[in-house]
């Protein structure tokens, strides 16, 4: 009887082992889900990229940022792109849209140079969408030269590619609030101390200079930069571009030139 129980136990273990090996997709999804719950952006080296992105089966999409964060790589845009990408991934993880149909990953050049070679990339940062059950198409690479690097623009692009809408949530920046509050207190204190000599507030010349400065600020496009978060310059085809060719796009450097 004891031998029969042992035989049955061994058979059950063998069957379970075979079933687990026959369902690699479930293993992938479970691993990705566990990794994304620990960190919203999953770090991928060449081996992980091949396993989770290139090798079928795969019924999930992946948004992958290919970057070069090491200071030796001299990529000033990569840090900003990483921060905004992190905002999108964190917003997705804490939203109702979170599921096992979409995951966010990142490949750093120093950890996955083979991935850059496989994708024939010679610049960074690059954002790519790897759709489920098919290869990336033309629109699956985000055109950051046109859209900029803001998290809102990334979320819009993700929705266009995956039909998953991600509401962007940014943690409140209390340092700016504290700076504004302190500035207002100092201005109020200065006005109170100099309350008997505030003739400058009624000076037409001073108000004229102030109005001209405000007009120049808005004409230069700084407000548009704050809203859309464009890159400082564009590096299309390894050539620095300061002036955007699209009438609906501009770079930060261009606004400084307009100001002058």
C-alpha positions in Angstrom: 0.0 0.0 0.0 2.8 2.4 0.9 4.5 1.6 -2.4 1.3 2.4 -4.3 1.0 5.8 -2.6 4.6 6.6 -3.5 4.0 5.7 -7.1 0.9 7.8 -7.3 2.7 10.8 -5.7 5.6 10.5 -8.2 3.1 10.3 -11.1 1.3 13.5 -9.9 4.6 15.4 -9.5 5.6 14.3 -13.0 2.3 15.4 -14.5 2.4 18.8 -12.7 6.0 19.3 -13.9 5.0 18.6 -17.5 2.0 20.9 -17.3 4.1 23.7 -15.9 6.6 23.3 -18.7 3.9 23.2 -21.3 2.5 26.6 -20.2 5.4 29.0 -20.5 3.1 31.9 -21.2 1.6 31.7 -17.7 5.1 31.6 -16.2 6.0 34.7 -18.2 2.9 36.7 -17.1 3.4 35.6 -13.5 7.1 36.7 -13.5 6.3 40.0 -15.2 3.4 40.7 -12.8 5.6 40.0 -9.8 8.4 42.2 -11.1 6.1 45.1 -12.0 4.5 45.0 -8.5 8.0 45.5 -7.1 9.0 48.2 -9.6 6.8 49.8 -12.1 9.6 49.8 -14.7 11.2 46.4 -15.2 14.9 46.5 -15.9 15.7 44.3 -18.9 19.1 43.0 -19.9 19.8 41.1 -23.1 18.6 37.8 -21.7 15.4 39.2 -20.1 14.6 41.1 -23.3 14.9 37.9 -25.4 12.8 35.9 -22.9 10.0 38.4 -22.3 9.9 40.4 -25.5 11.3 38.5 -28.4 10.5 34.9 -27.6 6.9 33.6 -28.1 4.3 32.9 -26.8 3.3 36.4 -25.8 -0.3 37.7 -25.4 0.7 41.0 -23.7 2.2 44.3 -24.9 5.4 45.9 -23.6 6.4 49.5 -23.7 10.2 49.5 -23.6 12.5 52.5 -23.1 16.0 52.1 -24.5 18.3 54.5 -22.8 21.9 55.3 -21.7 21.8 56.6 -18.1 25.5 56.4 -17.4 27.2 59.8 -17.2 30.0 58.5 -19.5 27.4 58.1 -22.3 26.7 61.9 -22.2 23.0 61.7 -22.8 21.4 64.8 -21.2 17.9 63.9 -22.4 18.0 60.3 -21.0 17.6 61.5 -17.3 14.5 63.6 -18.2 13.1 60.8 -20.3 13.6 58.3 -17.5 11.9 60.4 -15.0 8.8 61.0 -17.2 8.7 57.3 -18.2 8.7 56.4 -14.5 5.8 58.7 -13.9 3.8 57.0 -16.7 4.6 53.5 -15.3 3.8 54.4 -11.7 0.6 56.0 -12.8 -0.4 52.9 -14.7 0.5 50.6 -11.8 -1.7 52.5 -9.4 -4.6 53.0 -11.8 -7.7 50.8 -12.5 -6.2 50.2 -16.0 -3.4 48.0 -14.6 -3.6 44.4 -15.9 -1.4 41.6 -17.3 -2.0 42.9 -20.8 0.6 45.7 -20.6 4.0 46.0 -18.9 6.7 48.7 -18.9 10.4 47.8 -19.3 13.7 49.6 -19.7 17.0 48.6 -21.4 20.1 50.5 -20.4 22.9 50.4 -23.0 25.5 49.3 -20.5 23.3 46.3 -19.5 22.0 45.4 -22.9 24.1 46.6 -25.8 23.0 43.5 -27.8 19.4 44.8 -27.7 20.5 48.0 -29.3 22.3 46.1 -32.0 19.3 43.8 -32.6 17.0 46.8 -33.0 19.6 48.7 -35.1 19.6 51.7 -32.7 22.5 54.1 -32.4 20.9 56.8 -30.3 18.9 57.2 -27.1 16.4 57.6 -25.6 14.0 55.5 -27.7 10.5 54.4 -26.7 9.1 51.3 -28.5 5.9 49.4 -28.3 6.1 45.6 -28.7 2.5 44.5 -29.5 1.2 41.1 -28.5 1.6 38.3 -31.0 3.2 40.5 -33.7 6.3 42.6 -34.5 6.5 46.3 -34.0 5.2 48.5 -36.9 6.2 52.0 -38.0 4.1 53.8 -35.4 5.3 51.6 -32.6 8.3 53.9 -32.1 7.5 57.1 -30.4 8.6 60.2 -32.3 10.0 62.2 -29.4 11.3 64.9 -31.7 7.7 65.8 -32.5 5.8 65.0 -29.3 8.4 65.8 -26.6 9.2 63.9 -23.5 6.3 64.7 -21.1 4.5 61.9 -19.3 1.2 63.2 -20.7 2.4 62.8 -24.3 3.8 59.3 -23.5 0.4 58.3 -22.1 -1.3 59.6 -25.2 1.0 57.6 -27.4 0.5 54.4 -25.3 -3.3 54.9 -25.7 -2.9 55.2 -29.4 -0.9 51.9 -29.6 -2.6 49.8 -26.9 -6.1 51.4 -26.4 -5.2 51.6 -22.7 -5.8 55.0 -21.1 -3.4 55.9 -18.3 -4.4 58.9 -16.1 -1.2 60.6 -15.2 -0.6 61.3 -11.5 2.3 63.4 -10.3 3.2 63.7 -6.7 2.7 67.3 -5.4 5.9 69.4 -5.5 5.7 71.0 -2.0 9.1 72.8 -2.6 7.5 75.0 -5.2 4.6 75.7 -3.0 6.9 76.6 -0.1 8.9 78.9 -2.4 5.8 80.8 -3.6 4.5 81.1 0.0 7.8 82.4 1.3 8.1 84.9 -1.6 4.6 86.2 -0.9 5.4 86.6 2.8 8.6 88.5 1.9 6.8 90.7 -0.5 4.0 91.4 2.0 6.6 92.2 4.6 8.5 94.6 2.3 5.3 96.4 1.4 4.4 96.8 5.0 7.8 98.2 5.9 7.9 100.5 2.9 4.2 101.4 3.1 4.9 105.1 3.2 7.0 105.1 0.0 5.1 103.0 -2.5 5.1 105.6 -5.3 6.9 103.1 -7.6 3.7 101.1 -7.8 2.0 104.1 -9.5 4.9 104.6 -12.0 3.7 104.1 -15.6 7.2 103.4 -16.8 7.7 100.5 -14.3 4.3 98.9 -15.3 5.2 99.3 -19.0 8.4 97.4 -18.5 6.5 94.7 -16.6 3.9 94.3 -19.3 6.5 94.1 -22.1 8.3 91.4 -20.2 5.2 89.4 -19.8 4.3 89.7 -23.5 7.8 88.7 -24.5 7.6 85.6 -22.2 4.3 84.4 -23.8 5.5 85.2 -27.4 8.6 83.2 -26.9 6.6 80.0 -26.2 7.8 79.3 -22.7 4.2 78.5 -21.6 3.9 76.0 -24.4 7.1 74.4 -23.2 5.8 74.1 -19.7 2.6 72.4 -20.9 4.1 70.0 -23.5 7.6 69.4 -22.2 9.5 69.4 -25.6 13.2 68.4 -25.7 15.9 71.1 -25.6 17.0 70.1 -29.2 16.3 67.3 -31.5 18.9 64.6 -32.5 17.2 63.1 -35.6 19.6 61.1 -37.7 22.5 62.2 -35.4 22.1 65.8 -36.5 21.2 68.4 -34.0 18.1 70.3 -34.9 17.2 73.6 -33.2 14.2 74.8 -35.2 11.3 72.3 -35.6 10.0 71.8 -39.1 6.5 71.2 -37.9 4.3 74.2 -37.3 2.8 72.4 -34.2 6.2 71.7 -32.6 9.1 73.7 -31.1 12.2 73.0 -29.1 13.3 74.8 -25.9 16.4 76.2 -27.6 14.2 77.8 -30.2 12.3 79.8 -27.6 15.5 81.2 -26.1 16.5 82.4 -29.6 13.1 84.0 -30.1 13.4 85.8 -26.7 16.7 87.4 -27.8 
